[in-house]
Structure formats: structure tokens, C-alpha cells
Amino acid sequence: MRAIEITQPGKPDVLQLCERPLPELKPGELLIRVHAAGINRPDVLQRMGHYPVPAGASDLPGLEVAGEIVGGDCDGTPFKLGDMVCALVQGGGYAEYCAAPAGQCLPIPAGLSPLEAAALPENYFTVWSNVFDRAQLKGDETLLVQGGSSGIGVTAIQLAAALGHRVFATAGSAEKCAACVELGAERAINYKDEDFAVVVKELTGGKGVDVVLDMVAGDYLPREIDCLADDGRIALIALLGGANATIDLGQVLRRRLVISGSTLRPRSVAFKADIAAKLLQHAWPLLEQKKVRPVIYKTFPLAQAAEAHALMESSTHVGKIMLQVL
């Protein structure tokens, strides 16, 4: 099969087209003939040598795919050979064939193409796990999404808004802020011109937001604490602004705040299968009813993975960058 490999840690041009044998399936895995795959920040970090591959995972980049099940034992699963699915994988997505645990596969939502479906798994699994499971966004609570124009951001905005929550977001340009509002944010804050903590406190009548989805960390963290409501929660999923922060722990104590962090890739198949079941129940109907949608910015052929990574690093995009494989 054709695949994209990381020839050595470095810039996007270290991504090279190669020939690889088909994946060897482990028990419980299905073989997917890949139609499309998504580009994600962890792929960029892996390419740069900053994200070690979990033990037993493919060294090929790519954490989400969509395509046709062409191999594996479907007994005891909801699937059969020939079914079209999308899947969250530990690696190997930048290839013509990919192995995926059956529990991490989901049917392609009705009305979506394989390309659109391949844009879903990494973002939807991450957002559901962190915003709704860990941070327990519920009822009439409010959400602040940092990086609202990213793949994670557009997913969090849409899901939370579709489920009835007030959503605020940050982004780095007027165009990106407008896109966030179009997707369901009540207000998008240009972090280059405004202090999000001040704006959020004004928008909530001084109360603050109940949940913050944070992929920045660094010097954002103390300001996020300042604009949290009592009993508020911060769900930390990335460290784009740095791994160190100085925070007022007195506020954490007095106001019963919770700061949690998680990474999805190393978690067990059982953990991810539980998220998949929740997505099928709660998010897939929203997709099929067109209350939420995948947002695809640009699509590249598999052989142009390096160009796709360069675009990802430019941060000029809104939504997902994709690879068309078939």
C-alpha cells in the first residue's frame, strides 16, 4: 500500500510517500480501506519528534480515517465487511489501508461523504470526552472555547450550542471570529485586540463561565481562573502557549474550581469505545439532522501531506485540513 512516513524528525518535507505492507491486524481490529484521513496537531508534533508513538501503534502518522471495512473479524461487532465507517486510530491513518479497533469505529452519519466523516473522530472524541464527560457541561451552563477556529474549536462550539449552551470563543482575526459566530458562538473574542477574561465577565454579568476548553495553557491559565464561575472547570487538552503557569491557588480553593488535563491517544480501547457509544447516541443524530456539521477548510491528495502540514502550521485555516486517499 501507499503511505506517508516520517523519514526523520523535522519540517513538513520529512513526510514522504512510501510503499508499506498492509497492517497486521490484532485481535478485535478491522482493516479499513481508507478513503480520507484527517490532519491533526498531534500529527505535527509527532513529525517534529515531540510526540512519542504509543507502544504497539503504527509509526505512520494519522489519527482518524474513513473508508470501507475490507478485513478483520466482524463477529460480535455492529459491522460487516463492506460497511463504510469512520474510526479513531492510534496511528497509521496516512495510508491506503489502516487497522482500527472495532470499538473505535462508527458508521458514517447519513448524508455525509467519507471525506466529511473522516473529519469527525479525533475532534468529536476529544470534545465529548473533555467537555461533556470530564468537565460535565450540563443544564444552562456556559462554555468558553479557546482556539475557536481550530478543528477542536469548531466542533466544541457546534456541539455545545446545539445542546443549548451559551458558547463564547477566542480566535486571532476578525474573519475567524466571524466564522465562530456563524457556527454558534454567541460572541467571539479576538485575543489580539481584547482580553477574553474581561469580555467573558461582562457577557456573563460578572459570574464567569462554567467550563473552559483550553488548548493554550501558559499565561492563559491565570486569566481563565479569573473568568471562571464558582465551581467552574477547566479542561486542558494541549499546551500551545507553554507548559508552565503561575496561578492563584487561593481562588481554586475558595471557589471550588477544577483544572483537569487529558490526552486521548494513550487511553485504552475500552475507554475510547465508551466515548464512541456516547457519540453514536448524542452527536450522530445532530449530524444527521444537520444541526452540526464537519467544517473542512482544504483537502490535499495523500502525496501532498507535507503541504497539508505546512498549512496546519500556518494557523490560517478554519476547521479541518484533510487528505483524500481514494
C-alpha positions as CSV (number, residue, x, y, z in Angstrom):
1,M,0.0,0.0,0.0
2,R,1.0,3.6,-0.4
3,A,1.6,5.5,2.8
4,I,3.2,8.7,4.2
5,E,6.1,8.1,6.6
6,I,8.2,10.4,8.7
7,T,11.7,9.9,7.4
8,Q,13.3,11.8,10.3
9,P,12.1,14.4,12.8
10,G,11.8,17.8,11.2
11,K,9.9,20.2,8.9
12,P,6.9,19.2,6.7
13,D,9.2,18.0,3.9
14,V,10.3,15.0,6.0
15,L,6.9,13.5,5.2
16,Q,7.5,11.2,2.2
17,L,5.4,8.9,0.1
18,C,6.5,5.2,0.5
19,E,5.3,1.6,0.0
20,R,4.5,-0.3,3.1
21,P,3.0,-3.8,3.7
22,L,-0.7,-3.9,4.8
23,P,-1.2,-3.6,8.5
24,E,-1.2,-6.8,10.5
25,L,-4.4,-7.0,12.5
26,K,-4.5,-7.6,16.2
27,P,-7.5,-9.3,17.8
28,G,-10.5,-7.0,17.7
29,E,-9.3,-4.9,14.9
30,L,-10.8,-4.3,11.5
31,L,-9.0,-3.4,8.2
32,I,-10.2,-0.2,6.6
33,R,-9.6,0.7,3.0
34,V,-9.0,4.4,3.6
35,H,-10.9,6.9,1.5
36,A,-9.9,10.0,3.5
37,A,-7.9,10.9,6.6
38,G,-7.7,14.0,8.9
39,I,-4.7,16.1,9.8
40,N,-4.3,16.9,13.5
41,R,-1.9,18.9,15.7
42,P,-0.6,15.6,17.3
43,D,0.5,14.5,13.8
44,V,2.6,17.7,13.5
45,L,4.1,17.1,17.0
46,Q,4.9,13.5,16.0
47,R,6.6,14.7,12.8
48,M,8.7,17.1,14.8
49,G,9.8,14.4,17.2
50,H,7.8,15.8,20.2
51,Y,5.1,13.2,20.4
52,P,6.3,9.6,21.0
53,V,4.3,6.9,19.4
54,P,2.5,4.7,22.0
55,A,3.8,1.2,22.3
56,G,2.3,-1.1,19.6
57,A,1.0,1.7,17.5
58,S,1.9,2.3,13.9
59,D,4.8,4.7,13.3
60,L,2.8,6.2,10.4
61,P,1.0,9.5,11.3
62,G,-2.7,9.8,11.2
63,L,-5.3,9.5,14.0
64,E,-8.6,9.4,12.1
65,V,-9.9,7.8,8.9
66,A,-13.0,6.9,7.0
67,G,-13.4,4.2,4.5
68,E,-14.6,0.6,3.8
69,I,-14.2,-2.4,6.1
70,V,-12.3,-4.9,4.0
71,G,-10.9,-7.3,6.6
72,G,-11.0,-8.5,10.1
73,D,-13.4,-10.5,12.2
74,C,-16.7,-8.6,12.4
75,D,-18.4,-11.2,14.6
76,G,-19.6,-9.6,17.8
77,T,-19.5,-6.1,16.2
78,P,-22.3,-4.0,14.7
79,F,-20.4,-4.1,11.3
80,K,-19.9,-6.4,8.4
81,L,-17.4,-6.4,5.5
82,G,-18.2,-3.7,3.0
83,D,-19.6,-1.3,5.6
84,M,-18.5,2.3,5.4
85,V,-17.2,3.7,8.7
86,C,-15.1,6.4,10.3
87,A,-12.6,5.5,13.0
88,L,-10.3,6.9,15.7
89,V,-6.9,5.2,15.5
90,Q,-3.6,5.3,17.3
91,G,-1.7,5.9,14.1
92,G,-1.4,4.8,10.5
93,G,-4.1,7.0,9.0
94,Y,-1.9,8.5,6.3
95,A,-2.1,5.3,4.2
96,E,-4.3,3.4,1.8
97,Y,-5.2,0.8,4.5
98,C,-5.4,1.2,8.2
99,A,-6.1,-1.1,11.2
100,A,-8.8,0.2,13.7
101,P,-10.2,-1.4,16.8
102,A,-13.8,-2.2,16.1
103,G,-14.9,-0.4,19.3
104,Q,-13.4,2.9,17.9
105,C,-15.3,2.6,14.6
106,L,-18.6,4.4,14.0
107,P,-21.0,4.3,11.0
108,I,-20.7,7.2,8.6
109,P,-23.6,9.5,9.6
110,A,-26.4,9.5,7.0
111,G,-25.9,12.3,4.4
112,L,-22.1,12.6,4.9
113,S,-19.4,11.7,2.5
114,P,-16.4,9.6,3.6
115,L,-14.3,12.8,3.4
116,E,-16.6,14.6,5.7
117,A,-16.8,11.6,8.1
118,A,-13.0,11.4,8.3
119,A,-13.1,14.9,9.7
120,L,-15.1,13.7,12.8
121,P,-13.4,11.2,15.0
122,E,-10.4,13.0,16.6
123,N,-12.3,16.2,17.3
124,Y,-15.6,14.6,18.4
125,F,-14.0,12.0,20.6
126,T,-11.8,14.7,22.2
127,V,-14.6,17.3,22.7
128,W,-17.1,14.8,24.1
129,S,-14.5,13.3,26.5
130,N,-13.3,16.6,27.8
131,V,-16.3,19.0,27.7
132,F,-19.1,16.6,28.5
133,D,-17.5,13.8,30.4
134,R,-14.6,15.3,32.3
135,A,-15.9,18.9,32.7
136,Q,-19.5,17.8,32.9
137,L,-21.0,20.7,30.9
138,K,-24.8,20.5,31.6
139,G,-28.1,22.3,32.0
140,D,-27.9,26.0,31.3
141,E,-24.1,26.2,31.9
142,T,-21.8,28.3,29.7
143,L,-18.6,27.3,27.7
144,L,-15.5,29.3,26.6
145,V,-13.6,27.7,23.8
146,Q,-10.0,28.8,23.3
147,G,-8.9,28.5,19.7
148,G,-12.5,28.5,18.3
149,S,-11.5,28.3,14.7
150,S,-9.5,25.1,15.1
151,G,-10.9,21.6,14.3
152,I,-11.4,21.1,18.0
153,G,-12.9,24.6,18.4
154,V,-15.5,24.4,15.6
155,T,-16.6,21.0,17.0
156,A,-16.9,22.3,20.6
157,I,-18.8,25.4,19.5
158,Q,-21.3,23.5,17.4
159,L,-21.9,20.6,19.8
160,A,-22.4,22.8,22.9
161,A,-24.6,25.3,21.0
162,A,-26.7,22.5,19.6
163,L,-27.2,21.1,23.1
164,G,-28.5,24.5,24.3
165,H,-25.5,26.1,26.0
166,R,-24.2,29.7,25.6
167,V,-20.8,29.5,24.0
168,F,-18.0,32.0,23.7
169,A,-14.8,31.6,21.7
170,T,-11.5,33.1,21.1
171,A,-9.8,33.5,17.7
172,G,-7.0,35.5,16.2
173,S,-8.7,37.5,13.4
174,A,-11.9,39.2,12.5
175,E,-12.6,36.5,9.9
176,K,-12.0,33.7,12.3
177,C,-14.2,35.4,14.9
178,A,-17.0,35.7,12.3
179,A,-16.7,32.0,11.5
180,C,-17.1,31.1,15.2
181,V,-20.2,33.2,15.5
182,E,-21.6,31.6,12.3
183,L,-21.1,28.2,13.8
184,G,-23.0,29.0,17.0
185,A,-20.8,31.1,19.3
186,E,-22.8,33.9,21.0
187,R,-19.6,36.1,20.9
188,A,-16.1,35.5,19.5
189,I,-13.3,37.4,21.1
190,N,-10.2,38.5,19.1
191,Y,-7.5,37.7,21.5
192,K,-5.1,40.1,19.7
193,D,-7.3,43.1,20.5
194,E,-9.3,42.1,23.6
195,D,-8.8,40.5,27.0
196,F,-11.0,37.4,26.9
197,A,-11.3,37.3,30.7
198,V,-12.7,40.9,30.8
199,V,-15.2,40.3,27.9
200,V,-16.4,37.0,29.4
201,K,-17.1,38.5,32.8
202,E,-19.1,41.3,31.1
203,L,-21.1,38.8,29.0
204,T,-22.0,36.8,32.0
205,G,-22.9,39.7,34.3
206,G,-19.8,39.2,36.4
207,K,-20.5,35.5,37.1
208,G,-18.0,34.0,34.6
209,V,-18.2,30.8,32.5
210,D,-18.8,27.4,33.9
211,V,-16.4,25.5,31.6
212,V,-13.3,26.5,29.7
213,L,-11.9,24.2,26.9
214,D,-8.2,25.1,26.8
215,M,-5.6,24.1,24.3
216,V,-3.3,27.0,25.0
217,A,-2.3,26.8,28.7
218,G,0.7,29.0,29.6
219,D,-0.3,32.6,30.6
220,Y,-3.9,31.9,29.6
221,L,-4.5,29.7,32.7
222,P,-4.5,32.5,35.4
223,R,-6.9,34.6,33.2
224,E,-9.1,31.5,32.7
225,I,-9.3,31.1,36.5
226,D,-10.2,34.8,36.8
227,C,-13.2,34.4,34.4
228,L,-14.5,31.1,35.8
229,A,-17.7,31.0,37.7
230,D,-17.7,29.4,41.2
231,D,-17.5,25.6,40.8
232,G,-16.1,26.2,37.3
233,R,-14.0,23.7,35.4
234,I,-11.0,24.0,33.0
235,A,-10.5,21.1,30.6
236,L,-6.9,21.3,29.4
237,I,-6.1,19.4,26.2
238,A,-2.9,21.0,24.7
239,L,-0.1,23.3,25.6
240,L,0.3,25.6,22.6
241,G,1.1,28.5,24.9
242,G,3.6,26.6,27.1
243,A,3.6,24.0,29.8
244,N,4.2,26.4,32.8
245,A,1.8,28.8,34.5
246,T,1.6,30.8,37.8
247,I,-1.9,30.6,39.2
248,D,-3.7,31.8,42.3
249,L,-4.4,28.5,44.2
250,G,-6.4,30.5,46.7
251,Q,-9.1,31.0,44.1
252,V,-9.1,27.3,43.3
253,L,-9.7,26.6,47.0
254,R,-12.2,29.3,47.8
255,R,-14.3,28.9,44.7
256,R,-14.1,25.1,44.3
257,L,-12.5,25.2,40.9
258,V,-11.3,22.2,39.0
259,I,-8.4,22.0,36.5
260,S,-8.2,18.7,34.6
261,G,-5.9,17.6,31.8
262,S,-6.1,14.6,29.5
263,T,-4.6,13.2,26.3
264,L,-6.7,10.7,24.3
265,R,-4.2,8.8,22.2
266,P,-2.7,6.5,25.0
267,R,-6.1,5.6,26.5
268,S,-7.5,2.1,26.3
269,V,-9.7,0.8,23.5
270,A,-12.4,0.2,26.1
271,F,-12.2,3.9,27.2
272,K,-12.5,5.1,23.6
273,A,-15.2,2.6,22.8
274,D,-17.3,4.1,25.6
275,I,-16.9,7.6,24.0
276,A,-17.9,6.1,20.7
277,A,-21.1,4.8,22.1
278,K,-21.9,8.2,23.6
279,L,-21.2,9.9,20.3
280,L,-23.5,7.5,18.5
281,Q,-26.2,8.3,20.9
282,H,-25.8,12.0,21.4
283,A,-23.8,13.5,18.5
284,W,-24.5,11.4,15.5
285,P,-28.3,12.3,15.5
286,L,-27.2,16.0,15.5
287,L,-25.0,15.4,12.4
288,E,-27.8,13.5,10.6
289,Q,-30.2,16.3,11.4
290,K,-27.7,18.8,10.2
291,K,-27.7,20.7,13.5
292,V,-23.9,20.3,13.5
293,R,-21.5,19.7,10.6
294,P,-17.9,19.0,9.7
295,V,-16.1,22.1,8.7
296,I,-13.4,21.3,6.1
297,Y,-11.1,24.1,5.1
298,K,-8.9,22.4,2.4
299,T,-8.3,18.9,1.1
300,F,-4.9,17.6,-0.3
301,P,-4.1,14.3,-2.1
302,L,-2.2,11.8,0.1
303,A,1.1,12.5,-1.7
304,Q,0.8,16.2,-0.6
305,A,0.8,15.5,3.1
306,A,3.8,17.9,3.6
307,E,1.8,20.8,2.1
308,A,-1.1,19.9,4.4
309,H,1.2,20.1,7.4
310,A,2.6,23.4,6.3
311,L,-0.9,24.8,6.1
312,M,-1.7,23.4,9.6
313,E,1.4,25.2,11.0
314,S,0.4,28.5,9.4
315,S,-2.7,28.5,11.5
316,T,-4.6,30.4,8.7
317,H,-7.3,27.7,8.4
318,V,-10.8,27.5,9.9
319,G,-11.8,23.9,10.7
320,K,-10.2,20.7,9.3
321,I,-7.4,20.0,6.9
322,M,-7.9,16.7,5.1
323,L,-6.1,14.1,3.0
324,Q,-8.1,12.5,0.1
325,V,-6.7,8.9,-0.2
326,L,-9.1,7.2,-2.5
